[in-house]
Amino acid sequence: MEHSLHYLLLYNHAVFQKQIMQHLSGSGLTLGQPKVLDYLLEHDGCIQKELAAACQIDAATIVGLLNRMEEAGLLCRRQENGDRRAFSVYLTQKGVQKAEEVQAGFRKIEAALLADFSEAEKTLFTDLLLKLRKAAGKAAISHA
């Protein structure tokens, strides 16, 4: 089991998530918020639906997550083009600061985890993860 793809993916995701949350302890951020901040730093003003899809968060969950982040002063939502169902999401100044803190944490942890990788291995690993992401996006997996 320890060598199966699903186990390795789940294990490494859990390790990374645990390390980032430990790095950000005391920041007031909760699980799910770091990836939202990271995405918004590069895609400020995206619509809520795009943000949910990019972060792999379902519609009901993203609403609660964004509500808490808005209450914490990290972001604001605005209706655009008169569409009452579509909200654009923007980082506040406080949100930008937290997002930069998150990105610094991501870089630090990535550097530690990949310290024993050569540059060629890092490139290959990234390329393989991108290929896996593309395949996962296309896969129609039966749940029967």
DODRENVEX-480597 format. One record per atom (N, C-alpha, C): atom name; x, y, z. Coordinates in steps of 0.001 Angstrom, whole numbers. Each point is the difference from the previous one (the first is absolute). Example, Ala and Ser with C-alpha at 12.3 -4.5 7.8 and 13.67 -1.06 7.14 Angstrom:
REC   at        px        py        pz
REC    N     13190     -5690      7800
REC   CA      -890      1190         0
REC    C       900      1200         0
REC    N      -350      1050      -720
REC   CA       820      1190        60
REC    C      -770      1090       730
END
This chain:
REC   at        px        py        pz
REC    N       818     -1193         0
REC   CA      -818      1193         0
REC    C       867      1265         0
REC    N      1113         7       746
REC   CA       828      1198       119
REC    C       591       457     -1326
REC    N       -28      -865     -1016
REC   CA       563       354     -1301
REC    C     -1075       237     -1054
REC    N     -1262       -90       374
REC   CA     -1063       248      -975
REC    C      -109      1499      -254
REC    N      -400       344     -1206
REC   CA       -88      1406      -385
REC    C      -960       762       906
REC    N     -1183      -582       260
REC   CA      -979       724       822
REC    C       546       271      1400
REC    N       682      -978       577
REC   CA       553       187      1342
REC    C      1066      1100        -5
REC    N       892       -57      -973
REC   CA      1076       992       -73
REC    C      -545      1409      -207
REC    N      -997       138      -868
REC   CA      -599      1319      -226
REC    C      -683       515      1265
REC    N      -809      -841       630
REC   CA      -709       410      1214
REC    C       966       302      1146
REC    N      1007      -846       149
REC   CA       977       195      1073
REC    C       755      1320      -176
REC    N       513       222     -1189
REC   CA       783      1215      -244
REC    C      -852      1260        84
REC    N     -1251       -86      -429
REC   CA      -911      1140       154
REC    C      -196       314      1487
REC    N      -224     -1044       797
REC   CA      -220       192      1437
REC    C      1237       591       676
REC    N      1182      -474      -378
REC   CA      1244       521       582
REC    C       167      1472      -348
REC    N      -198       352     -1264
REC   CA       161      1394      -422
REC    C     -1011       888       713
REC    N     -1252      -454        48
REC   CA     -1053       786       644
REC    C       306       209      1489
REC    N       453     -1046       657
REC   CA       342        97      1422
REC    C      1155       982       207
REC    N      1001       -72      -853
REC   CA      1151       891       144
REC    C      -377      1452      -267
REC    N      -824       253      -995
REC   CA      -378      1395      -283
REC    C      -844       556      1143
REC    N      -900      -814       557
REC   CA      -826       490      1103
REC    C       851       233      1258
REC    N      1020      -833       218
REC   CA       915       235      1124
REC    C       791      1286      -227
REC    N       453       202     -1231
REC   CA       758      1207      -338
REC    C      -857      1246       213
REC    N     -1293      -116      -287
REC   CA      -903      1144        95
REC    C      -752        68      1328
REC    N       368      -864       953
REC   CA      -696        35      1290
REC    C       174      1385       608
REC    N     -1043       491       584
REC   CA        28      1344       551
REC    C      -409      1065     -1002
REC    N      -194      -398     -1259
REC   CA      -384       966     -1041
REC    C     -1506       237       -31
REC    N      -745      -900       664
REC   CA     -1452       106       -32
REC    C      -628      -688     -1198
REC    N       824      -560      -882
REC   CA      -534      -683     -1182
REC    C      -452     -1406       364
REC    N     -1040      -457      -683
REC   CA      -505     -1350       204
REC    C       218      -812     -1271
REC    N      -192     -1300       124
REC   CA       180      -918     -1117
REC    C      -803       473     -1213
REC    N       606        14     -1152
REC   CA      -667       441     -1223
REC    C       295      1442      -357
REC    N       251       826      1001
REC   CA       232      1417      -264
REC    C      1343       289      -676
REC    N      1088      -711       339
REC   CA      1266       306      -672
REC    C       -59      -145     -1520
REC    N      -624     -1068      -500
REC   CA       -32      -166     -1460
REC    C      -883      1054      -659
REC    N     -1042       454       691
REC   CA      -848      1073      -536
REC    C       804      1290       -91
REC    N       731       332      1047
REC   CA       831      1205       -14
REC    C      1061       -81     -1088
REC    N       627     -1155      -120
REC   CA      1039      -198     -1010
REC    C      -569       208     -1403
REC    N     -1172      -574      -258
REC   CA      -621       138     -1322
REC    C      -379      1455      -267
REC    N      -586       657       993
REC   CA      -440      1386      -189
REC    C      1166       964      -201
REC    N      1146      -311       555
REC   CA      1155       877      -194
REC    C       359        88     -1483
REC    N      -220     -1082      -724
REC   CA       290       -26     -1439
REC    C     -1238       289      -850
REC    N     -1199      -138       573
REC   CA     -1252       140      -765
REC    C      -995       898       729
REC    N       482      1098       540
REC   CA      -858       916       749
REC    C     -1140       489      -888
REC    N     -1212       -31       526
REC   CA     -1168       433      -764
REC    C      -667     -1111      -782
REC    N       473     -1240       172
REC   CA      -650     -1116      -699
REC    C     -1403      -198       575
REC    N      -842      -670      -761
REC   CA     -1343      -256       513
REC    C        47     -1184       970
REC    N      -937        10       912
REC   CA       -51      -995      1066
REC    C       -23     -1420      -553
REC    N      -734      -221     -1081
REC   CA      -110     -1331      -605
REC    C      1361      -477      -514
REC    N       757       902      -624
REC   CA      1346      -336      -488
REC    C       915      -352      1166
REC    N       -85       777      1067
REC   CA       812      -237      1187
REC    C      -291     -1381       588
REC    N     -1271      -337       109
REC   CA      -394     -1307       538
REC    C       565     -1129      -859
REC    N      -128       125     -1316
REC   CA       500     -1035      -909
REC    C      1521      -120        88
REC    N       691      1124        22
REC   CA      1463       -14        37
REC    C       536      -611      1289
REC    N      -722       185      1093
REC   CA       429      -514      1302
REC    C      -632     -1347       343
REC    N      -791      -541      -930
REC   CA      -678     -1281       221
REC    C      -855        27      1268
REC    N      -810      1054       123
REC   CA      -902       166      1140
REC    C     -1417        96      -545
REC    N      -938      -762       559
REC   CA     -1369        44      -521
REC    C      -664      1331       336
REC    N     -1067       298      -725
REC   CA      -661      1310        79
REC    C      -476       335      1413
REC    N      -592      -958       692
REC   CA      -512       268      1348
REC    C      1139       289       975
REC    N      1089      -723      -127
REC   CA      1137       182       900
REC    C       702      1328      -248
REC    N       132       393     -1269
REC   CA       714      1248      -309
REC    C      -734      1204       573
REC    N     -1324       -49        28
REC   CA      -769      1127       538
REC    C       347       213      1473
REC    N       -32     -1064       789
REC   CA       336       108      1423
REC    C      1440       429       220
REC    N       899      -562      -789
REC   CA      1416       344       109
REC    C       227      1477      -307
REC    N      -608       483     -1082
REC   CA       148      1410      -372
REC    C      -682       924      1010
REC    N     -1134      -438       555
REC   CA      -657       803      1045
REC    C       944       228      1178
REC    N       654     -1082       452
REC   CA       927       112      1134
REC    C      1203       876      -352
REC    N       488      -132     -1222
REC   CA      1154       799      -423
REC    C      -377      1475      -145
REC    N     -1236       247      -447
REC   CA      -473      1379      -120
REC    C      -158       621      1395
REC    N      -557      -769       935
REC   CA      -157       473      1380
REC    C      1354       295       647
REC    N      1030      -745      -406
REC   CA      1350       207       534
REC    C       724      1150      -696
REC    N      -642       593     -1002
REC   CA       596      1135      -698
REC    C      1037      -368     -1041
REC    N       -15     -1263      -454
REC   CA       993      -458      -972
REC    C      -412       255     -1445
REC    N     -1305        82      -235
REC   CA      -482       180     -1363
REC    C     -1340       702         7
REC    N      -416       408     -1183
REC   CA     -1344       553      -172
REC    C      -563      -558     -1298
REC    N     -1317       -86       -47
REC   CA      -693      -487     -1203
REC    C      -867      1113      -550
REC    N       -25        85     -1323
REC   CA      -807      1022      -662
REC    C      -764      -618     -1159
REC    N     -1236       476      -146
REC   CA      -774      -384     -1184
REC    C       567       743     -1188
REC    N       128      -696     -1088
REC   CA       512       623     -1217
REC    C     -1061      -106     -1089
REC    N      -104      1024      -800
REC   CA      -878         6     -1178
REC    C     -1463      -282       330
REC    N      -434       339      1199
REC   CA     -1402      -147       364
REC    C      -484     -1424       184
REC    N       884      -980       -66
REC   CA      -392     -1400       179
REC    C       -13      -304      1498
REC    N     -1191      -206       552
REC   CA      -128      -209      1445
REC    C       525     -1361       445
REC    N       280      -875      -947
REC   CA       507     -1325       355
REC    C      1520       -98      -114
REC    N       626       968      -646
REC   CA      1448       -61      -224
REC    C       709      1076       814
REC    N       884      -443       860
REC   CA       785       917       820
REC    C      1470      -125      -376
REC    N       659      1136      -139
REC   CA      1450        14      -162
REC    C       611       113      1389
REC    N      1135      -646       176
REC   CA       646       -68      1309
REC    C      1335       742       -73
REC    N       184       932       927
REC   CA      1201       831        30
REC    C       671       -95      1362
REC    N      1325       -51        -3
REC   CA       746        54      1248
REC    C        17      1430       531
REC    N       -89       119      1305
REC   CA       214      1292       650
REC    C      1511       147       222
REC    N       419      1132       520
REC   CA      1423       181       308
REC    C       451     -1056      1014
REC    N      -835      -260       996
REC   CA       307     -1036       993
REC    C        83     -1367      -677
REC    N      -898      -250      -953
REC   CA         6     -1261      -729
REC    C      1255      -183      -834
REC    N       461      1075      -631
REC   CA      1240       -65      -784
REC    C      1173      -352       912
REC    N        52       611      1172
REC   CA      1082      -291       951
REC    C       -32     -1464       427
REC    N     -1199      -506       300
REC   CA      -129     -1413       398
REC    C       365      -917     -1163
REC    N      -421       362     -1218
REC   CA       301      -816     -1179
REC    C      1507       -66      -237
REC    N       683      1105       194
REC   CA      1459         7      -153
REC    C       665      -856      1072
REC    N      -556        14      1203
REC   CA       489      -860      1084
REC    C      -208     -1474      -366
REC    N     -1154      -301      -572
REC   CA      -306     -1363      -443
REC    C       989      -433     -1078
REC    N       216       842     -1003
REC   CA       920      -363     -1079
REC    C      1419      -215       522
REC    N       424       817       948
REC   CA      1327      -186       599
REC    C        70     -1357       704
REC    N     -1073      -372       687
REC   CA       -63     -1306       652
REC    C        39     -1133     -1004
REC    N      -762       134     -1082
REC   CA        16     -1019     -1054
REC    C      1422      -174      -545
REC    N       667      1117      -302
REC   CA      1357       -73      -564
REC    C       971      -670       977
REC    N      -111       341      1280
REC   CA       891      -571      1012
REC    C      -197     -1514       109
REC    N     -1247      -425        62
REC   CA      -288     -1427       140
REC    C       379      -752     -1269
REC    N      -320       566     -1165
REC   CA       390      -640     -1262
REC    C      1515      -165       -75
REC    N       735      1033       386
REC   CA      1465       -68       -40
REC    C       514     -1119       904
REC    N      -579      -128      1187
REC   CA       425     -1051       926
REC    C      -340     -1387      -544
REC    N     -1196      -142      -544
REC   CA      -422     -1305      -507
REC    C       776      -423     -1243
REC    N       415       967      -801
REC   CA       686      -311     -1257
REC    C      1511       199        87
REC    N       518       163      1198
REC   CA      1429       287       181
REC    C       900     -1076      -607
REC    N      -428     -1245        33
REC   CA       826     -1088      -524
REC    C      -266      -295     -1472
REC    N      -834       808      -645
REC   CA      -303      -177     -1418
REC    C       978       831      -832
REC    N       452      -557     -1110
REC   CA       776       799      -950
REC    C      -969       921      -738
REC    N       528       989      -702
REC   CA      -865       893      -786
REC    C      -772      -794     -1044
REC    N       650      -986      -612
REC   CA      -668      -833     -1008
REC    C     -1142      -794       635
REC    N       218      -521      1203
REC   CA     -1052      -748       696
REC    C     -1164       910       376
REC    N       299      1218       442
REC   CA     -1065       956       330
REC    C      -842       308     -1229
REC    N       659       209     -1128
REC   CA      -714       293     -1245
REC    C      -844     -1194      -420
REC    N       573     -1191        43
REC   CA      -738     -1208      -368
REC    C     -1186      -214       936
REC    N       207       166      1294
REC   CA     -1063      -176       986
REC    C     -1149       969      -270
REC    N       328      1257      -242
REC   CA     -1019      1008      -307
REC    C      -738      -359     -1280
REC    N       734      -409     -1024
REC   CA      -626      -381     -1271
REC    C      -955     -1181       182
REC    N       406      -981       803
REC   CA      -857     -1165       243
REC    C     -1251       382       795
REC    N       151       883       969
REC   CA     -1171       459       760
REC    C      -961       777      -897
REC    N       530       812      -901
REC   CA      -856       728      -947
REC    C      -733      -967      -924
REC    N       692     -1038      -437
REC   CA      -624     -1017      -857
REC    C     -1106      -733       765
REC    N       257      -310      1263
REC   CA      -999      -659       842
REC    C     -1206       904       212
REC    N       249      1291       244
REC   CA     -1100       962       175
REC    C      -861        89     -1252
REC    N       641        15     -1151
REC   CA      -734        60     -1266
REC    C      -854     -1258      -179
REC    N       576     -1150       286
REC   CA      -740     -1263      -123
REC    C     -1157       -50       992
REC    N       217       482      1208
REC   CA     -1056         2      1019
REC    C     -1148       901      -419
REC    N       313      1081      -667
REC   CA     -1037       914      -476
REC    C      -846      -595     -1104
REC    N       577      -924      -756
REC   CA      -719      -621     -1115
REC    C      -688     -1303       398
REC    N       462      -599      1071
REC   CA      -473     -1335       374
REC    C     -1471        16       389
REC    N      -724      -912      -591
REC   CA     -1396      -228       393
REC    C         4     -1297       794
REC    N        91       120      1304
REC   CA       141     -1170       857
REC    C     -1368      -444       478
REC    N      -309     -1256      -249
REC   CA     -1278      -562       424
REC    C        38      -266      1499
REC    N     -1068       367       684
REC   CA       -88      -233      1447
REC    C      -923     -1176       312
REC    N      -253      -817      -993
REC   CA      -902     -1138       194
REC    C       698     -1156       655
END
